[in-house]
Amino acid sequence: MNGIIDPEHVYFRTVPMFETSSEAYQFLQDRLFIGAAVRLPDDIRLDIYEVQ
């Protein structure tokens, strides 16, 4: 056994928070986001959604 978990048995959930001093991205601090990720053999796909 090599200690690596099969990607089909791994999942991620996240609540990203953004901090910026840029006026252009200030709106990110005032909104709620949730995310989910999938581990692929050579990568991780992260999908982020704004909660309305």
N, C-alpha and C positions, 0 to 999 in steps of 0.2 A: 504494500500500500504506500502511495507516495504522499499522503496527507492532503491532497487537493480535493476539495469538495466539488462534486459534479455541479456545473452551473444551473442545471434544472432544479436543484434543491436549495438554491440561494435566492433571496429576495431582499430588497431594501425599501424602506419607507423613510421619508425625511420631511422636515419643515424648514426650508431655507429662510434665512434672515439676511437682509442686505443692509450694509452701512456704507454711506457715501457722503462726501462733502460736495459732490458735483450737483449743481442745480438741475442739470439735464436728467439725472437719475434719482432725484429726490423722491419721485413717486414710488420707487421700489420699497422705501422704508415705511410707506403709509398703507401698504397692501399685504394681504395674507397669501402665502403660497404653500402648496404641498407638492410632494414629489414621490416618484417611484423609480426604481432602477432595476435593471436586469443585467446579470453578469453573463457576458458572452465569452466564448473561448479565449479571445484575445483583446477584449474590450469590455467596457461597462456602458450601457445606454441609460441615460438619466433623463426622465421626462418631468418637467416642472409645469405646474398649473396654477393659475391665479384663482383664488376662491372669491366668488362674487357675492 
